[in-house]
Amino acid sequence: MDQLTSFEALLFPSDGRNPHMVALMTSPMSLPDPHAPHGTQPPRMPHPEVYMDYIAEGLGPRAWHYHLVEALDGMNKKFAQPYVVFYPVVSRDGMPFPINKCIREIQGRAFREATAWRGNIIVAKYRESPFSSMVNGSIADFPILRNYFMTHGAPSQA
């Protein structure tokens, strides 16, 4: 059996604590990664739900979604190592997740409750594909991610 592998990711806690690094565990996947170029490493399933408070249990990846950040507004080229933002979508009790106070503070006057990031947000880094070539992030990624969250609300849940 393949082992769990972890990658350093940045956690934006919803309770207002400062962002900090966490070990994002991944396990082998049996399905191919649709984003991966042919012939890349086998895909790995990340487990951001470990860091998501109030998330529904037993649903695995169906309880969270992800959003790719490949460039900031105004950039001509994509990042060499883009980011994948994991966010919770199914809570234990069916209630909305709490607004992420950390990101709310980053957004300042630009904050809009209708597009608020909710729950704990985990951001990982990757090379070619978010599920087959994750790489370790660092706290040095924070300024880029702060810039992104300043101007972007959460993806719509339509």
N, C-alpha and C positions, 0 to 999 in steps of 0.2 A: 504494500500500500504506500502511495506517495505521501510525503509529509506535508504538513502545513508550512507555508512560507510566508514571512511577513515583510512588509515594506513600510518605511516611515511615511506617515501621512499627517496632515494638519487637521486638528479638530477645532471647530468653532463651537464652543458649548452654548446652549441656549440660555443658560442661567446667568450669563454676563461675565463669567470668568474669562480670563485672557486666553486667546488661542494657544494651543500647545501641540507638541508632536505626540503621536501615538503609533503603536505597531499595528498596522492594518493586516490582519491575517487573510491568506488566500488558500484555497484548496483546489485540486485539479478538477477540471470540468470535462464532461464526456462529449458535449456538443461543440462544434467548431465556432470560433469567434467570427461573426459576420464582418467585423471591422478589420480583421487581420489580413495582411498580405499573405499570399500562398507560401507555404513552407516555413512559417515562423514557429516559434515555440508553442507548445500546447497551451490552450487557454486556461486561465485560473480564475475561479470565482472569488471575488473579494467578499469579506464579511463585515461591512460597515455597521450592520445591525447590532454588533457587540457594543458599540458606542452610542447607540440611539436609545435614549430614555423613552419609555411609554410605547415602544413599537410593538405591534402585534407579534406574538410568539408563534413559532411553528410554520410561518409563511416563508421564511428565508428571503430570497431576493424579490419576492412579490410584495414585500412590505416596504420596499424602498425603490427609488428611481435614481437615475444618474443623468448628469448634464455635462457635455464636453465644453471645455474652455480652450479653444485652439489659438486665440489671438485676442488682444484688447482692441477696443474701438480705435480706429485710425491707423492700425498697423497694416503694412503692406504684405508682410510675410507671417506665416503661422509660427508658433513656438516650435523649437526643435524638440522640446519635451513638454507637450501640453498637459492640461489638468483634467481630471474627472471629478466632478462634484457629486457626492452621494447625499441624498436627502430622504427623510422618512415620508411615507405617504399613507400607511395604514396603522392607526393607533390601536392599542389594546382595547380601549373602551369606545371607539368610534368617534371620539371628540377630536377637535383640531389639536395639533401639536402647539405648544406655546411658541410665541414669536421669539425668534433668536435675538436676544438682547445684544449680543456681541455684534452681530451684523447690523442690527438697528442702529447701534451707536456709530458704526462705520458710515452708514448712509446719512446720518445727521438729518438735515432739513429735507433731503431727497427721499426720506423714508415714506413709503405708501403701504398702509396695512393690507390693501387688496392684493399686493404682490410681495408680501413679506416672506422672507425665508423663515421656516418654522422647524423647531426641533434642533437636535444636534446635527451639524453639517460636517462631513468628513471630506477632505480634498486630498486626492492622490495624484501622482505624476506618472506619465507613461511616455514611451518613445513612439512606436508605430501604431499600436493598438491598445486600447484601455484594458483589455483582458488577457493579453498574451505578452505584453512587454512593459509591465509596471517597473518603475524605478523608485529609489528612495528620494523623498522630498526633504526639505529642510526648512527651518524657520526663516531662512533667507528668501523663501518663496512668498512670505507674508505680504511684502509691499505690492507685489503683482496681484495677489488675490484680493487685497484690500482695495486696490484700484478697480478690479472687476466688480466686487460687491458694492462699491460706492455707486455704481451706475447701472446695476442690473438687479432686478427683482427675481424672485423664484419663477421657474418655468410654470406655465399654466397647467392645471390639472384637468383639462377638458377631456 
